[in-house]
């Protein structure tokens, strides 16, 4: 436990100040064809202070956590702000504030298991795979845990403590047929410590069976016909589109830098069927995958509606961008490690469910594709994107056909969302990946399946 009362250090605050004590703990274990190829636990901890004086930020950090070090860091950050202010004074700035105090931790109430027990867990998974599916050319099982523990106090009245963990097991299987290798990966896990997310390796076996079935489908798959096609993006894939191609364009610091979303505020950017929200910590009465109750600038985090029934309604902000745009605070300032300054980042970005059934959506397409899983992708500030597709199926006359080989989809995200004609009534969340924007950060992505038009690659 890193919980520490930071209130006594407020006496050293001379200007607007944020003080943070943080520890990140990670575990990564990899098993390749039954052999342990990686087994590491890392702990990164320290303190940081950020001070704003006359519009200039002073920042300082230290990996030593002690009362003396905290005092020195506050003084150093203040001196750094003073120094920059001497070079260029922007005048005194009054940031909007939404102070809040809270404690939110997700420690397991079960007995913690050690590294060896986690290795034994994935060895049982590996044994199941090798015994049942001996025709595979290779197999990999990975454990990846992350725990982020933070204490934050600010000069404008916020005081927070949080410990947000997530735990995942990744299974990657390969099969070679006629000298052509096909690969499928399956992700298991959720928010929470390993003990709460996983209890028995057998619970993962049905998912592994499903992955193997898709792998066999893929070895017998066909190339997609290139061109603009009617497709259904399954829920997780729609979530990636919402995050990568829409979410980043509406982060206010990127809007300041010229993102296309800067031209679209209060304009139609999507089908009226599309609403998109960056949730702070709760959706439909349940805790989101990456709950943020108070951001790293001490702002009480609240949901931010980005698109409402096709209309672009707002951006995600930190204190500086909210002041620049004269918008309300949203609580989107987040930092990954103690030595990182907060940036405008997403939290849990999702398209809201519609009313259609997935089977009806498939039945509505005469010639198209059902796209299920992405491997990687990229998007830029114009909302232009390209994603790799590793699991997908033909749709012929309203029915699923053959699997397709690895391909790509591309387009302008806002144009794709304008083409949406059906949105499924389910909601699927994922937080297995990390978002990269100068520094990594855990994020949640969610949504339903959507029917739209997108450009798909061929042979």
N, C-alpha and C positions, 0 to 999 in steps of 0.2 A: 504493500500500500504506500502510495506516494503522497497521501493527503497531508496538507500542511496549511496552517493558518497564516495567510500572507498579510492580514490586516495591519500588524505592527509596522510593516515596511512602507505604508502609505505616508508616513511622516517624512520620507525622503523624496516624495513626489513634489516637484516644483512647477511642472507644466503638465499638459495632458500626457498621461503615462499609462502604458499597459505592461503588466508584469506577469510572466508565465513560467511555471515550473512544469516540466514535462518528461515523461519516460515512454519510449516505444520499445516493445518487446516482440521479437519475431522468432518463429520456429520454421525451419524448412528442412524436410527430410525427403529424399528421393530414392526410389527403388527401381532399378532398371534390369529387367529380366532376372529378377530375384536377388540382385546384388545391390548393396547400399552404396550409392554413388554420391550422396550428399547427406550431411547430418549436422546442422548448425543451429545454434540459438544465439541471437544477438540482442543486446540491450543498449539503447542509446538514450542518454538522459542528460538533462542540464537545465539551465535557466536562461531567460532572455528578458530584455526590457526594450520597449519602443517608446520614444518620446517625440511629440510634435511641438515645435516652437516656431512661431511666425511662418507656418506653412512648410517647414522643413522637418524631415524625419531623422531622428537619431536612433540607431539600433546598436545593441551590444548583447553578446551571449557568452556563456561559460559552461563547460561540462561539469564543473564542480558545484554541488548543491550544498550550500551552507549559508548561515545567516550573514557572515562576513562577505561571502561572494555575492549574495543578493544585493546587499547595500552597495558594493562596488559597481555592480552591473547597472543599477539604476543611475548612479552618479555618472558612469561612463556614457550611457545612452543620452543623458541630459547634456553632457559636455559635447557630444557629437552633434546634437541638435543645435547647440549654441554656436559651434564652429561653422556649421553650414549657414546658420542664420546671419552670421557676420558677413558671409560672402554674398548672400542673396536673401533679403528679407521680403517675404510675400505679405507681410502684415499679419496681425493676429487672426487666427481662424477659429471659429466656433463650430465644431462638429455637432450635428444632431446626435442625440443619444437615446437609447432605450435600455437603461440599466436593469439588471435582473440578478437574482441570486438563486442558485440551485445546486443540488447534488444529484448526479445521475450516474450510477455505476452498475455494471452488468457482470459482476463476479459470480461465478458458479457457487451454488450452495452444496455441491457435491465435493467429494474428495478429489483433489488434483491428481492427475496421472503424470508420470514422468516421461522422459524422452523414450526410454526403452519400451514403455507400454504403447506409445504411439507407433514405434517401429513394429511391434508385434501386431498391432491393429492392421497396418497396411500389408504386412507379410501374409496375414490370413486372406486379405483381398487378393493378393498376388497368387496365392496357392489355389484359390477358387478359379481364377482366370486360367492358370496353366493346366489345371486338371480338367476343366470343362471345355476349353478352347485351345487344344494342342496345335491347331493349324495356324496360329498366329505367328508372324515373323518377329514381332517384338512387343513388349508391354512395359509400361511405366506407370508407377503409382507414386503420387506426391502428397505430402502433408504440408500445408501452409497456414500458419497462424499469425495473427497480428493483434496486439493489444496496445491501445493508445490511451495513456493516462495523463490528465492535465489538471493543474490548478491555475486559475487566472483571476487577477484582480485589476481593476482599472480605476483611474482617478475620478471617473464620472459615476462611480457607484456600483459597478458590477463585481460579483464575487462568485466564482463557479468552480466546481470539481466534477470531473467525469472520468469514467473508464469504459471505453467502447471497444469490445473485442469482436473478431470474426475468425472463423475456422473453416478450412476447406480441404477436401481430398479431390485430387485430379487423377483421372484414369485415362491413359492414352494407349490405344491398341492399334497395331498395324498388321496388315495382311498383304502378301505379294502374290499376285496372280498374273501369269504370263509376263513376268519381269516388270509389272507395273505395281507400284506400292500404293495402297490406299490406307488412310489414317482417319480415325475417329477419336475425339476426346469427349469425356463426360465429366461434368463438375458436380460435386456434392458439397453441401454446406450452407452456412447461414451466419447471421450475427450470433455472437455468444462465444464463450470459451469452448474448447474442444469437448470437454466433459458434458456440456449441455447440448451440443450439436450432434455428437456421435456417441452411441452406446454399444452397438453390436455391429461388426462388419457385415453380418448377414442382411442387415437392412439395406445395404448398398447393392446386393446381388441382383435384384430385379432391374435396377438401372443399368448395371453392367450387361445384363442379358439384352436389354433394349439397344444398348450401344453396339453390341456384337451384331445384332440383327441389321442395324443400319449400315454397319461395315460391310456385311455380305451384300446388301442392296447396292452399296457403292461400288463394290468390285464388279458388279454386273451392270453398272450405270452407263448412261449415255451422255454425250455432250449436249449442253443447252444450245438452242438456236439463238444466235446473237441478235440483239435488237431491242426495241422498246416493247415490253410485254406487260400483260396483266399478271400481277403476282399477288400472293398473300405473304406478307412478312410476318412470321410468327412472333409471339409476344416479346421474347428476349431480343430478337433482331430489331423490332420496332423500338424497343427501349434504347438500343445502341444508336439508332438513327436519331432519336430524340436527344440523346446526350451529346453525341459527337457533332452532328451536323446542325442542330438547332440550339442546344444548350450553350455551346461555346460561343456562338454568334451573339448570344444575348447576355453574356457576362459583360458588365458595364465597362470594365477596363479595356476589353477588346472592342466594344462599341466606340469608345474614345479613340481607339487606334484605327478606326475605319471599317469595322465590321458592317456588312450589308444591313444588319438589323437596325442600324442607326437611321436608315431611310424609311423604315417600315412601321414605326410606332403608330398605333391606332389605325393601321391599315390591315386589309385582308391578306393574310400570308398562307392560309391553309383552308381546306374544306371546312364548312360549318360543323362537320362531325368531329373535328379535332379540337380538343382542349388539352393544354400541356401545363403542368405545375411542377415547380421545384419545392418539394415538401421538406419542412424542417425536421420533424421527428415523428409525426403520427399521420397515418392514412387509414380512414375508415375504422377508427377506433383501435388500430394495431400499431405497434412501434415499427417505424421504418427500418430498412436494413442498416443505414448509417445515421442514427439519430443525432441531431445537433440541437441542443437546447439553448446554448449561448455560444455565439461564435467567438473567434480569437481576438476580436476587438471589444468583447464584452457586450455585444448587442443581443438582446433577447431575440432568438431566431423564430421567425414566422414564415408560413407558406408564402411563396411568391408565384402568382399566376403569370405565366409567360404568354400563353395563347388561350383566349377564351372564345370558343365557338368560331375558330378561324381567324380571329382578330388579334394581332400582336398587342398585348396590354402592358408589358413591363419588362424590365431588365433585373438582373441580380447585382447587388451592390455591396461594396464596403462603405465605410464612412466617407471616404474621400470622393468616390464616384457619386454617391447619393447627394453630396453637397454640390458637385459639379452640375449634375442634371436637375437639381432641385426636386429629387424624388424622395419617397419615404425609404427608411432603412429596411433592409431585408434580412440581415444576419447571415451573409454569405462570405464573410472573411474567414479563411481557414489556412492554417499552417500545418505542415506535415511533421517536422522535427522541431526541437526546441530552438535550433539555430536558424530556422526559417522565419521570414517575415510573412504575415498573413497576406494572401492574395484573394481576389474574387474567385470563388470556386462553387461548383454545384454541390448539392447535398444528396437529395433523392429525387431525380428528375423523371417524370413519367407522363405518358399520354393517358388520359382518363378513359375508362372502358365505355363502350357503346352498348348497343342492344342486339347485335347480330350474333348468331351461333356460328362457330368455326365451320361446321359441316355445311351450313347454308352458304357460307362464303366460298368454300371449295366448289360446291355444286353450281355456283353462279358463273364459273369460268369455263369456257369451251376449250381454250388453248392458252395455257400459261404455266406458272410454276408456284409451288408452295415452298418457300425458303425458310429454313429452320434455324440454322446456326452459322455464325460468322467466326472467322479465325482472327482477322485483324482488319484494320481500316484506317483511313485518314480523312480529315475534312479540313476545310480552310474557312477563312472569315467571310467568304462569299456564300457559304453553305453548300459548296460543291463537295461531293464526297465520293469515295471509292472504298467498298468493303469486300473482303474475301468471303466467299460462301463455301462452306465445307459439308453442309448437309442440306439437301433440297430434293424435291420430287417434281416430276412433270404433273400437270393437270390436263387431262384429256376428256372432253365431253362431261365435265363436272365430276370426274373421279381421279383419284391419285394414280399416276402411272409409274414409270421407272424412276429410280434414283438418278440424279445427275452428278457428273464428276465435278471436281472443284472448279469454281468459276468466280466471277466478280460481278458486283452490281455498282452502278454509278449514276450520278445525276446531280441536280440542284435540289437540296432538301426541301426548300419551300415549294418548288414546283411539284415534287413528289407528294407533299402533303395536300396540295391543291387537288391532286388527282384521286384522293381517297374517296371511295364510294361506300365502304362498309367498315365498321369497327366492331370487333368481337366484345362480348360481355364479360370476359374474364380479365384478371389482373395478375401478372406474374412479375415478381421482383427478383433482382439479381444484384449481388455486391461482391462477386468473385474477383473482379479486376481492380486495377488501380488506374486513376486518371492522371495523365502527365501534362503539366503546364508549368514549366520551370522546376517544379518539385512534384513528386507523386502525391496522391491523396486517395484514400478509400472513398468511393461514391456508391450510391444506390441508383439503379436504373430499372424502370418498370414500364408496364403497359399491357395492352391487349394486342391481338393480331389485327393488322390492317390490310385492306385490299386497296391496291394502288397500281400505278404504272411506273416502271423503272427500267432503265437500260441494263440488260444482262449480257455478259460476255459469252462467247461460244468457244469453238475448238481453237 
